[in-house]
Amino acid sequence: MFRHLLLRYWWLLPLLIAAVVLLDRVDEPNIVETEETIDMRQTQSDYYLSDFRTRKFGLDGAIEFMLDGKTLAHYPDNNRSEIVEPRVELRRADILWLATSERGRFDPLPNLFTLQGDVTVKRLLQTGQDENADSNSITIATQSLLIATEANRVETEDRIEIFAPTWTLEATGLRTAIDEGQLSLLSDVVGRFEPPVITPQD
């Protein structure tokens, strides 16, 4: 009987097979490509400070650096702090550094400041005189600066200008140690010397 039906309706067999294949394809789930998720820890701070001041002390109890700023936002994913209008003060035995910029970043390991935008650094030699005496100071202007307190270095790859009471220098790139009095200018150095004005004695 089955054989008789199969011979009679054999032409339906290809249609049944095609219908099964078509239904199987319809039932397959659509593959949806998902976008890469964003780790919100990278975009959200866990604390925020306004008009703040912080200090770091060395093992001898002396202040290694002071940090002021308009605002500070701390991000826990990599323990960085983003700062608006930072002001960094570094004190060494004979040298005081005062650095300001439009914005900055602080990475505590290993105590690394990255300053960006209208960076101004004033370096004062403290030799028993008033630390603000112009005769002992130089001012450095640039667009970015890295200050590594533990590695004892200050550096930039950008164009810089250096101003002193009787001379000015322009250069590309700067290297120096925080606790030393020498600056290494990397390239394209141009200088101008202005002899001090001598006031005649009566």
C-alpha positions in Angstrom: 0.0 0.0 0.0 2.8 2.5 1.0 4.7 1.5 -2.1 1.6 2.2 -4.2 1.1 5.6 -2.6 4.8 6.5 -3.1 4.7 5.6 -6.8 1.5 7.6 -7.2 2.6 10.8 -5.4 6.4 10.6 -6.0 6.3 14.2 -7.5 5.4 15.5 -4.0 8.7 14.3 -2.4 10.9 17.1 -3.8 8.4 19.7 -2.6 8.4 18.2 0.9 12.2 18.2 1.1 12.3 21.9 -0.1 9.7 22.8 2.5 11.7 21.2 5.3 14.9 23.0 4.2 13.1 26.3 4.0 11.6 25.9 7.5 15.0 25.0 8.9 16.5 28.2 7.5 13.7 30.3 8.8 14.2 28.9 12.3 17.9 29.7 12.4 18.6 32.6 14.8 19.7 35.9 13.3 23.4 36.7 14.2 23.5 40.2 15.7 26.8 41.9 15.9 27.1 43.7 19.2 29.1 46.9 19.6 32.0 46.9 22.0 30.9 47.7 25.5 32.4 50.7 27.3 33.8 50.2 30.7 32.1 53.0 32.7 34.9 53.0 35.2 37.1 54.7 32.5 34.6 57.6 32.1 33.3 58.1 35.6 35.3 59.5 38.5 34.9 58.1 42.0 35.6 61.5 43.7 35.8 65.1 42.8 37.5 68.1 44.5 37.1 71.8 44.0 39.6 74.5 44.9 41.8 71.9 46.5 45.3 71.7 47.9 47.3 68.6 48.6 50.8 67.9 49.9 53.2 65.0 49.7 55.9 64.6 52.5 59.1 62.8 52.2 60.6 60.3 54.7 62.4 63.2 56.4 59.1 65.1 57.0 59.9 67.8 54.4 57.4 68.7 51.7 58.3 67.0 48.4 55.6 68.7 46.4 52.4 70.7 46.8 49.5 70.6 44.3 46.7 73.1 44.0 44.0 73.3 41.4 40.5 74.6 40.4 39.1 71.0 40.1 40.3 67.5 40.4 38.5 64.3 39.2 39.9 60.9 40.2 39.4 57.9 38.0 39.7 54.5 39.7 40.4 52.4 36.5 44.1 53.5 36.4 44.2 55.7 39.5 44.8 58.9 37.5 43.6 62.4 38.4 42.5 64.9 35.8 43.1 68.5 37.0 41.9 71.9 35.8 44.3 74.8 36.3 46.9 72.8 38.2 49.7 74.5 40.2 52.6 72.3 41.2 55.3 73.4 43.7 58.4 71.4 44.1 60.9 72.2 46.8 64.5 71.0 46.9 67.5 72.1 49.0 68.4 75.1 46.8 65.8 75.2 44.1 62.1 76.0 44.0 59.9 75.0 41.0 56.5 76.6 40.4 54.5 75.2 37.5 51.1 76.2 36.2 49.0 75.2 33.2 45.5 75.1 31.8 45.0 71.4 32.6 47.0 68.5 33.9 47.1 64.8 34.9 48.6 63.2 37.9 49.6 59.5 38.1 50.7 58.6 41.6 52.7 55.6 40.6 55.3 56.9 40.0 54.4 60.5 41.0 54.1 61.8 37.4 52.6 65.2 36.4 51.7 65.8 32.8 50.9 69.5 32.2 49.1 70.7 29.0 48.2 74.1 27.6 50.1 77.4 28.3 52.5 75.8 30.7 54.6 78.3 32.7 57.4 77.2 35.0 59.3 79.5 37.3 62.6 78.1 38.7 64.0 80.0 41.6 67.5 79.5 43.2 67.2 79.7 46.9 70.5 80.9 48.3 69.5 82.6 51.5 67.9 85.5 49.7 64.2 86.2 49.1 62.9 83.2 47.1 61.0 85.5 44.8 64.0 87.6 43.9 64.0 88.1 40.1 67.8 88.0 39.9 67.7 84.3 40.8 64.9 83.2 38.7 64.2 81.9 35.2 60.8 81.4 33.6 60.0 78.6 31.1 57.0 78.8 28.7 55.8 75.8 26.6 52.7 73.9 25.7 53.4 70.6 27.5 55.6 69.4 30.3 56.3 66.2 32.1 57.4 66.4 35.7 58.5 63.1 37.3 59.3 63.7 40.9 60.6 60.2 41.7 62.7 60.0 38.6 64.0 63.5 39.3 63.3 64.9 35.8 61.5 67.7 34.0 61.2 67.4 30.2 59.3 68.3 27.1 59.5 67.8 23.3 57.7 71.0 22.4 59.0 74.4 21.6 60.1 76.3 24.7 61.0 79.9 25.6 63.2 80.7 28.6 63.3 84.1 30.1 65.9 85.4 32.6 66.7 89.0 33.7 69.5 89.5 31.2 68.9 86.8 28.5 66.3 84.8 26.6 66.5 81.5 24.9 64.2 79.6 22.4 64.6 75.9 21.7 62.8 72.7 20.8 62.9 70.2 23.7 64.2 70.4 27.2 65.7 68.0 29.7 66.7 68.8 33.3 66.9 67.3 36.7 64.6 68.7 39.4 67.4 69.2 41.9 70.1 70.4 39.5 70.8 73.9 38.1 71.5 72.9 34.5 69.1 72.8 31.6 69.7 70.7 28.5 68.2 72.2 25.3 67.7 69.6 22.6 67.7 71.4 19.3 67.1 74.7 17.3 68.5 76.9 20.1 68.3 80.6 19.6 69.5 83.0 22.3 69.6 86.7 23.0 71.7 88.4 25.7 70.9 91.8 27.1 73.7 93.3 29.2 72.5 94.7 32.5 71.9 98.4 32.6 74.5 100.2 34.8 73.2 103.2 36.5 76.0 105.9 36.8 76.9 106.8 40.3 76.8 110.4 41.4 
